[in-house]
Amino acid sequence: MTVGDPEPLERLIAQQTALGGILRTLGQAPFDLSAILDAILSHAVALGHAERGFIYLRGDDGLYRHAAAIGASEEIVALNLSNPLSPGRGTLVGRTALTRQVVHVPDVEQDPEYTYTAAKRLGGLRAMLGVPMLREDDVVGVVTMWRNEPNPFTDDEIEIVRQFADQAVIAVTTTQLLGTIDHQRAELARFLAPEVAALISSPEGAALLAGHRREITVVFTDLRGFTPFSESAEPEDVMNVLREYHHALGSRITDAGGTLERFTGDGVMVFFNDPIEQPDHAERAIRMAMSLRDDVAKLAEGWRSLGHRLGFGVGIATGYATLGRIGYEGRGDYAAVGSVVNLGARICAQAEDGQILLSPRACARVEAQATVRDAGEMTIKGFSQPVRVSELIGLKG
């Protein structure tokens, strides 16, 4: 190979074009680290006038593993994949990681410290260049260039490879950051509704979390007879009942698209139409409630066989509430505040086993889809006038 140095303007244009292509790939979604590393290495080999190039990334165990290759034979790639490298003088990757500096060897045959004989036997490795991928002073990876002949790399070529190594660091850091965000979102989803977990990491999340007003449909459920049961039953039996009960509720809430605000023992509060807007929020609520009633009825049969007599009641109310983050530094919840929440809770307290009671506004919202019957007026604490409540029977048709 003849090592040539293009004119400065041509070299600059080629370099900027390559970097622009890498940045465009970095901006793609979903982010593909392998594609980014391949693009970086391809440009580095071309502009650095090398026959082949490799990228190694450091693992959690401190070893550097093959992550990308350009121009290498299958035998070389197989060797790299099966041999993670540790910092040390005997290999190009190890020496670069050890020194945290660029390593340039014009002819590996003249370097007595290079002891990676398995690589030497495959041939075609004479002039070599190792550039550390530095994040602050931490070597997260190594970019290596190789030539078949002992032709030294120029200062300009070394600088070009260094710039591509910097791009590789950005790619790796971005991937790790995205992985951290996905992990945190998954962890949040264990404790929050999936919609709220996603909201927290979205651009519009800050405004919604700060507080906003919206019409919602609130669903309260609890078990009838739970207090005397918990006082007389063994703690293990109480926990088993709650575990089965919460499992049944959780899957239905997720399927219906509800936001779980809280579990309070046997009591559960779910609301619809926030943070994701749902034009059919009241219908979603009644469909979920009927499914839950069926699920808990089946569970209750098993509980009765163990001597536990438990029922299930539901209260549903529709109205406006203020929603957002409440709590203090280090601990917060996403909550709904307003009279509609109190109304739903009070109606639920009045529901008998198997009953699903609706507030007037909730009933009006679903009258086209549901069959209801008048359950009379109820005097509800916190409301100056009696509230006429309806009982949900089923869906029409």
C-alpha positions as CSV (number, residue, x, y, z in Angstrom):
1,M,0.0,0.0,0.0
2,T,1.2,3.5,-0.8
3,V,0.5,5.8,2.1
4,G,-0.7,9.1,0.7
5,D,-1.7,12.4,2.3
6,P,-4.6,14.2,0.5
7,E,-4.6,17.9,0.1
8,P,-5.5,19.7,3.4
9,L,-8.9,21.0,2.0
10,E,-9.9,17.6,0.6
11,R,-8.9,15.9,3.8
12,L,-10.9,18.4,5.9
13,I,-14.0,17.9,3.7
14,A,-13.7,14.1,3.9
15,Q,-13.3,14.3,7.6
16,Q,-16.2,16.7,8.2
17,T,-18.4,14.6,5.9
18,A,-17.6,11.4,7.9
19,L,-18.2,13.1,11.2
20,G,-21.5,14.5,9.9
21,G,-22.6,11.0,8.9
22,I,-21.7,9.7,12.3
23,L,-23.7,12.4,14.1
24,R,-26.7,11.7,11.9
25,T,-26.5,8.0,12.9
26,L,-26.2,9.0,16.5
27,G,-29.5,10.9,16.2
28,Q,-31.3,7.9,14.9
29,A,-33.9,6.2,17.0
30,P,-33.8,3.5,18.2
31,F,-30.1,4.0,18.9
32,D,-27.9,1.2,17.5
33,L,-24.5,1.1,19.0
34,S,-23.2,-1.6,16.7
35,A,-24.1,0.5,13.6
36,I,-22.5,3.6,15.1
37,L,-19.2,1.8,15.9
38,D,-19.1,0.2,12.5
39,A,-19.6,3.6,10.9
40,I,-16.9,5.2,13.1
41,L,-14.4,2.4,12.4
42,S,-15.1,2.4,8.7
43,H,-14.3,6.2,8.4
44,A,-11.3,5.9,10.7
45,V,-9.8,3.1,8.6
46,A,-10.4,5.0,5.4
47,L,-9.1,8.4,6.5
48,G,-6.3,6.9,8.6
49,H,-5.1,4.8,5.5
50,A,-5.1,1.5,7.3
51,E,-5.9,-2.0,6.1
52,R,-8.0,-2.9,9.1
53,G,-9.3,-1.6,12.3
54,F,-10.9,-2.8,15.6
55,I,-12.8,-1.3,18.5
56,Y,-12.6,-2.9,21.9
57,L,-14.9,-1.9,24.8
58,R,-14.2,-2.5,28.5
59,G,-16.6,-4.7,30.4
60,D,-17.6,-4.6,34.0
61,D,-14.8,-7.1,34.8
62,G,-12.2,-4.6,33.5
63,L,-11.4,-6.7,30.4
64,Y,-11.5,-5.3,26.9
65,R,-13.6,-7.2,24.4
66,H,-14.0,-7.0,20.6
67,A,-16.9,-4.8,19.6
68,A,-16.3,-3.9,15.9
69,A,-14.0,-4.8,13.1
70,I,-13.3,-3.5,9.5
71,G,-11.1,-5.3,7.0
72,A,-10.3,-8.2,9.3
73,S,-10.5,-11.9,8.3
74,E,-12.8,-14.3,10.0
75,E,-9.9,-15.9,11.7
76,I,-8.8,-12.6,13.3
77,V,-12.3,-11.8,14.4
78,A,-12.8,-15.2,15.9
79,L,-9.5,-14.8,17.8
80,N,-10.5,-11.4,19.1
81,L,-13.9,-12.6,20.2
82,S,-12.5,-15.5,22.1
83,N,-9.7,-13.5,23.8
84,P,-10.7,-10.6,26.0
85,L,-7.6,-8.5,26.7
86,S,-6.5,-7.0,30.0
87,P,-4.3,-3.9,30.5
88,G,-0.6,-4.8,29.9
89,R,2.4,-4.2,27.6
90,G,2.0,-7.4,25.6
91,T,-0.9,-6.4,23.3
92,L,-1.8,-3.2,21.5
93,V,-5.1,-2.9,23.3
94,G,-3.6,-3.7,26.7
95,R,-0.8,-1.2,26.3
96,T,-3.1,1.6,25.2
97,A,-5.4,0.9,28.1
98,L,-2.5,0.7,30.5
99,T,-0.8,3.9,29.4
100,R,-4.0,5.9,28.6
101,Q,-2.1,7.3,25.7
102,V,-1.8,6.8,22.0
103,V,0.4,3.9,21.2
104,H,2.2,4.0,17.8
105,V,4.4,1.1,16.7
106,P,5.8,1.5,13.2
107,D,6.8,-2.2,13.0
108,V,5.5,-4.8,15.5
109,E,8.3,-7.2,14.5
110,Q,10.7,-4.7,16.0
111,D,8.8,-4.4,19.3
112,P,10.1,-6.9,21.9
113,E,7.3,-6.0,24.3
114,Y,4.6,-7.2,21.9
115,T,3.9,-10.8,22.9
116,Y,0.5,-11.6,21.4
117,T,1.9,-14.4,19.4
118,A,-1.6,-15.8,18.4
119,A,-2.2,-12.5,16.5
120,K,1.2,-12.5,14.9
121,R,0.7,-16.0,13.5
122,L,-2.3,-14.8,11.5
123,G,0.0,-12.3,9.7
124,G,-0.7,-8.9,8.1
125,L,0.0,-7.0,11.3
126,R,3.0,-4.7,11.1
127,A,2.4,-1.0,11.7
128,M,0.0,-0.5,14.5
129,L,-1.8,2.3,16.2
130,G,-3.9,2.3,19.4
131,V,-6.0,5.2,20.5
132,P,-7.7,5.2,23.9
133,M,-11.4,6.1,24.1
134,L,-11.2,8.4,27.1
135,R,-14.1,9.6,29.2
136,E,-12.3,12.0,31.5
137,D,-9.3,9.9,32.5
138,D,-11.1,6.6,32.2
139,V,-10.3,4.3,29.2
140,V,-13.8,2.9,28.3
141,G,-12.4,1.4,25.1
142,V,-9.6,1.3,22.5
143,V,-9.6,2.0,18.7
144,T,-6.8,0.2,16.9
145,M,-5.5,0.6,13.3
146,W,-3.2,-1.9,11.5
147,R,-1.2,-1.9,8.3
148,N,0.2,-4.9,6.4
149,E,3.6,-3.1,5.9
150,P,5.8,-1.3,8.4
151,N,4.7,2.2,7.2
152,P,4.4,4.6,10.2
153,F,1.1,6.6,10.7
154,T,1.5,10.3,10.3
155,D,0.6,12.9,12.9
156,D,-2.4,13.9,10.9
157,E,-3.6,10.3,10.6
158,I,-3.2,9.8,14.3
159,E,-5.2,13.0,15.0
160,I,-8.0,11.8,12.7
161,V,-8.2,8.5,14.5
162,R,-8.2,10.3,17.8
163,Q,-11.2,12.3,16.8
164,F,-13.1,9.2,15.7
165,A,-12.2,7.6,19.1
166,D,-13.9,10.6,20.7
167,Q,-17.0,10.0,18.7
168,A,-17.0,6.4,19.8
169,V,-16.9,7.6,23.5
170,I,-20.0,9.7,22.8
171,A,-21.7,6.7,21.3
172,V,-20.9,4.4,24.2
173,T,-21.8,7.0,26.8
174,T,-25.2,7.7,25.0
175,T,-25.9,4.0,24.9
176,Q,-25.2,3.6,28.6
177,L,-27.3,6.7,29.4
178,L,-30.3,5.3,27.4
179,G,-29.9,2.0,29.1
180,T,-29.9,3.7,32.5
181,I,-33.1,5.6,31.6
182,D,-34.8,2.5,30.4
183,H,-33.8,0.7,33.6
184,Q,-35.0,3.5,35.8
185,R,-38.3,3.6,33.8
186,A,-38.7,-0.1,34.4
187,E,-38.0,0.3,38.1
188,L,-40.5,3.2,38.3
189,A,-43.1,1.1,36.5
190,R,-42.9,-1.4,39.4
191,F,-44.3,1.3,41.8
192,L,-46.1,3.7,39.4
193,A,-48.6,3.2,36.6
194,P,-46.7,2.6,33.4
195,E,-48.1,5.9,32.0
196,V,-46.8,7.9,34.9
197,A,-43.4,6.2,34.7
198,A,-43.1,7.1,31.0
199,L,-44.4,10.6,31.7
200,I,-41.6,11.4,34.2
201,S,-38.9,11.0,31.5
202,S,-40.8,12.8,28.7
203,P,-40.4,16.5,27.7
204,E,-44.0,17.4,28.6
205,G,-43.8,15.6,31.9
206,A,-42.6,18.5,33.9
207,A,-45.6,20.7,33.2
208,L,-48.1,17.9,34.0
209,L,-46.3,16.9,37.2
210,A,-46.3,20.5,38.3
211,G,-50.1,20.4,38.4
212,H,-53.1,20.7,36.1
213,R,-56.9,20.4,36.1
214,R,-58.8,17.8,34.2
215,E,-62.0,15.7,34.2
216,I,-61.3,12.2,35.4
217,T,-63.2,9.1,36.4
218,V,-62.1,7.7,39.7
219,V,-62.6,4.0,40.7
220,F,-62.4,2.9,44.3
221,T,-62.5,-0.8,45.3
222,D,-62.2,-2.7,48.5
223,L,-63.0,-6.0,50.1
224,R,-66.1,-6.3,52.3
225,G,-65.3,-8.0,55.6
226,F,-61.6,-7.5,55.4
227,T,-61.1,-5.8,58.7
228,P,-62.6,-8.7,60.8
229,F,-60.8,-11.2,58.6
230,S,-57.4,-9.5,59.1
231,E,-58.0,-9.4,62.9
232,S,-58.7,-13.1,63.2
233,A,-56.7,-14.7,60.4
234,E,-53.1,-15.7,60.4
235,P,-50.8,-13.0,58.9
236,E,-49.7,-15.4,56.2
237,D,-53.3,-15.9,55.2
238,V,-53.9,-12.2,55.1
239,M,-50.8,-11.7,52.9
240,N,-51.8,-14.5,50.5
241,V,-55.3,-13.0,50.1
242,L,-53.9,-9.5,49.4
243,R,-51.3,-10.9,47.0
244,E,-54.0,-12.7,44.9
245,Y,-56.3,-9.7,45.1
246,H,-53.7,-7.2,44.0
247,H,-52.5,-9.5,41.2
248,A,-56.0,-9.7,39.8
249,L,-56.5,-5.9,40.1
250,G,-53.1,-5.1,38.6
251,S,-53.6,-6.9,35.3
252,R,-57.0,-5.4,34.8
253,I,-55.9,-1.9,35.6
254,T,-53.0,-2.1,33.1
255,D,-55.3,-3.6,30.4
256,A,-57.8,-0.9,30.9
257,G,-55.2,1.9,30.8
258,G,-55.9,3.1,34.3
259,T,-53.5,5.0,36.5
260,L,-53.1,3.3,39.9
261,E,-52.7,6.0,42.5
262,R,-52.4,3.8,45.5
263,F,-52.9,0.4,47.3
264,T,-54.1,0.9,50.8
265,G,-54.4,-2.7,52.1
266,D,-57.6,-4.0,50.6
267,G,-58.5,-0.5,49.2
268,V,-57.4,0.6,45.7
269,M,-57.8,3.9,43.9
270,V,-57.5,4.1,40.1
271,F,-58.3,7.0,37.8
272,F,-58.7,7.4,34.1
273,N,-58.1,10.2,31.6
274,D,-54.8,11.2,33.1
275,P,-51.9,11.5,32.5
276,I,-52.9,10.1,29.1
277,E,-56.2,11.6,27.8
278,Q,-59.0,9.1,27.2
279,P,-62.3,10.3,25.7
280,D,-63.9,7.1,26.8
281,H,-62.6,7.2,30.4
282,A,-65.9,6.5,32.1
283,E,-66.6,3.5,29.9
284,R,-63.1,2.2,30.5
285,A,-63.8,2.5,34.2
286,I,-67.1,0.5,34.2
287,R,-65.6,-2.2,32.0
288,M,-62.7,-2.6,34.3
289,A,-65.0,-2.6,37.3
290,M,-67.2,-5.4,35.9
291,S,-64.1,-7.5,35.0
292,L,-62.7,-7.0,38.5
293,R,-66.1,-8.0,40.1
294,D,-65.9,-11.3,38.1
295,D,-62.3,-11.9,39.0
296,V,-62.7,-11.3,42.7
297,A,-65.9,-13.4,42.8
298,K,-63.8,-16.4,41.6
299,L,-61.1,-15.6,44.1
300,A,-63.8,-15.4,46.9
301,E,-64.9,-18.9,46.1
302,G,-61.4,-20.2,46.9
303,W,-61.2,-18.0,50.0
304,R,-64.5,-19.4,51.3
305,S,-63.1,-22.9,51.0
306,L,-60.5,-21.8,53.5
307,G,-63.1,-20.3,55.8
308,H,-62.6,-16.7,54.7
309,R,-65.8,-14.8,53.8
310,L,-64.9,-11.7,51.8
311,G,-66.9,-9.6,49.4
312,F,-66.1,-6.9,46.9
313,G,-67.5,-3.4,46.4
314,V,-66.8,-0.6,43.9
315,G,-67.5,3.1,43.7
316,I,-67.1,5.2,40.5
317,A,-67.3,8.9,40.2
318,T,-66.6,11.4,37.4
319,G,-65.6,15.0,37.9
320,Y,-62.9,17.5,37.8
321,A,-59.7,17.2,39.9
322,T,-56.3,18.8,40.2
323,L,-53.6,16.3,39.3
324,G,-49.8,16.4,39.8
325,R,-46.9,15.6,42.0
326,I,-47.3,15.7,45.8
327,G,-44.9,14.9,48.6
328,Y,-41.5,16.1,49.7
329,E,-37.9,16.0,48.5
330,G,-36.9,12.4,48.0
331,R,-40.4,10.9,48.2
332,G,-43.4,11.9,46.0
333,D,-46.5,10.5,44.4
334,Y,-48.6,11.4,41.4
335,A,-52.1,12.1,42.8
336,A,-55.5,13.5,42.1
337,V,-57.1,16.0,44.5
338,G,-60.7,17.2,44.5
339,S,-64.2,16.5,45.6
340,V,-64.6,13.8,42.9
341,V,-62.0,11.7,44.8
342,N,-63.9,12.0,48.0
343,L,-67.2,11.2,46.3
344,G,-65.8,8.0,44.7
345,A,-64.4,6.9,48.1
346,R,-67.7,7.5,49.9
347,I,-69.8,5.8,47.3
348,C,-67.4,2.7,47.5
349,A,-67.9,2.6,51.2
350,Q,-71.7,2.3,50.6
351,A,-71.5,-0.5,48.0
352,E,-72.5,-4.0,49.2
353,D,-70.8,-7.2,48.0
354,G,-71.0,-7.4,44.3
355,Q,-72.3,-3.8,43.8
356,I,-70.8,-1.2,41.5
357,L,-72.2,2.2,42.4
358,L,-72.0,5.3,40.1
359,S,-72.1,9.0,40.8
360,P,-74.6,11.0,38.8
361,R,-72.0,12.4,36.4
362,A,-70.4,8.9,35.9
363,C,-73.9,7.5,35.2
364,A,-74.7,10.2,32.6
365,R,-71.4,9.5,30.9
366,V,-72.1,5.7,30.3
367,E,-75.9,5.7,30.0
368,A,-75.6,4.9,26.3
369,Q,-73.4,1.9,26.9
370,A,-74.6,0.5,30.3
371,T,-77.7,-0.7,32.0
372,V,-78.2,0.9,35.4
373,R,-80.8,1.1,38.1
374,D,-81.5,3.8,40.7
375,A,-79.9,3.0,44.0
376,G,-81.5,6.0,45.8
377,E,-80.1,9.0,47.5
378,M,-77.2,8.8,49.9
379,T,-76.1,11.2,52.5
380,I,-72.4,11.4,52.0
381,K,-70.0,13.0,54.5
382,G,-68.5,16.2,53.0
383,F,-71.4,16.9,50.7
384,S,-74.2,19.3,51.8
385,Q,-76.9,17.7,49.7
386,P,-77.8,14.0,49.3
387,V,-76.3,12.3,46.2
388,R,-78.4,10.2,44.0
389,V,-76.5,7.0,43.2
390,S,-77.0,4.4,40.5
391,E,-76.0,0.8,40.4
392,L,-74.3,-0.7,37.4
393,I,-76.0,-3.8,36.2
394,G,-74.1,-4.5,32.9
395,L,-73.4,-3.4,29.4
396,K,-76.2,-3.0,26.8
397,G,-76.1,-5.4,24.0
